Amino acid sequence: MAKWIENASAIPAGPGDRAIGLKQIDMIAAHDTSTRLDEITQPTLVLCGDNNHCTPMPLSEELTRGIPGAELVVFQDAGELIEIEQEQRYFEVVSSFIGRHSEAF
């Protein structure tokens, strides 16, 4: 996690950007609406790479358990950017999910 924080805040575009980036990371980490997950009524697809260090597998599993009827798909040998790392499989999984639930959208 420390490495990810360092990388996420290491590419400043202007003065003060590193500090802003760190504050954004703190804000994301502090945001917790997990007690409201059961209010989600739309079909939900949770996608996670098995090597994702930003949202590790246990958090994706927790998210899936908290949302009624949510589906979890794990991308093997993938990290955070599954839509780039495994573009074809990502497209197939998302297209299939949307196809199965198109009436809900």
C-alpha positions in Angstrom: 0.0 0.0 0.0 2.8 2.4 0.8 4.3 1.8 -2.6 1.0 2.6 -4.3 0.6 5.8 -2.3 4.1 6.8 -3.3 3.4 6.1 -6.9 0.0 7.8 -6.9 1.3 11.0 -5.5 4.7 11.1 -7.3 3.7 12.6 -10.6 2.9 16.2 -9.8 1.6 18.5 -12.6 2.1 21.6 -10.6 3.1 23.0 -7.2 1.3 21.4 -4.3 0.0 18.5 -6.4 1.7 15.9 -4.2 0.0 17.3 -1.1 -3.3 17.4 -3.0 -2.8 13.8 -4.1 -2.1 12.6 -0.6 -5.2 14.4 0.7 -7.2 12.7 -2.0 -5.9 9.3 -1.0 -6.8 10.1 2.7 -10.3 11.1 1.6 -10.8 7.9 -0.4 -9.5 5.8 2.5 -11.8 7.5 5.0 -15.0 7.2 2.8 -17.0 4.2 4.0 -20.6 3.5 3.0 -20.4 -0.2 3.5 -23.4 -0.2 5.9 -25.5 1.0 2.9 -24.5 -1.6 0.4 -27.7 -3.5 0.9 -29.6 -0.5 -0.5 -28.3 -1.2 -4.0 -31.0 -2.7 -6.0 -29.5 -2.6 -9.5 -27.7 -5.7 -10.9 -24.1 -5.3 -9.8 -20.9 -6.7 -11.2 -17.8 -6.5 -9.1 -14.6 -7.0 -11.0 -11.2 -7.6 -9.5 -7.7 -8.6 -10.6 -6.2 -11.2 -8.3 -3.1 -9.0 -8.0 -5.0 -5.7 -7.4 -3.2 -3.9 -4.5 -5.6 -0.9 -4.4 -8.7 -3.0 -3.9 -7.4 -6.4 -2.8 -9.6 -9.5 -3.2 -11.0 -9.5 0.4 -12.4 -6.0 -0.2 -14.0 -7.0 -3.5 -15.4 -10.1 -1.8 -16.8 -8.0 1.0 -18.4 -5.6 -1.5 -20.0 -8.6 -3.3 -21.4 -10.0 -0.1 -22.9 -6.6 0.9 -24.8 -6.0 -2.4 -27.8 -8.3 -2.8 -27.3 -10.5 -5.8 -23.9 -9.0 -6.8 -21.7 -11.1 -9.0 -17.9 -11.2 -8.5 -15.6 -12.0 -11.4 -11.9 -12.4 -10.7 -9.3 -11.8 -13.4 -6.3 -14.0 -12.9 -2.9 -12.5 -13.3 -4.3 -9.0 -13.4 -4.0 -5.9 -11.2 -6.0 -2.7 -10.9 -6.3 -1.9 -14.7 -8.1 -5.1 -15.8 -9.8 -3.3 -18.7 -6.3 -2.6 -20.2 -4.5 -5.7 -18.9 -7.1 -8.2 -20.2 -9.1 -6.0 -22.6 -10.9 -8.9 -24.5 -11.9 -10.8 -21.4 -13.1 -7.6 -19.7 -15.2 -6.7 -22.8 -16.7 -10.3 -22.8 -17.5 -10.3 -19.1 -19.1 -6.8 -19.1 -21.0 -7.4 -22.3 -22.4 -10.7 -21.0 -23.4 -9.1 -17.7 -25.2 -6.2 -19.5 -26.8 -8.7 -21.9 -28.2 -10.7 -19.0 -29.5 -7.7 -17.2 -30.4 -5.3 -20.1 -34.0 -5.0 -18.8 -32.8 -3.5 -15.6 -30.8 -0.7 -17.3 
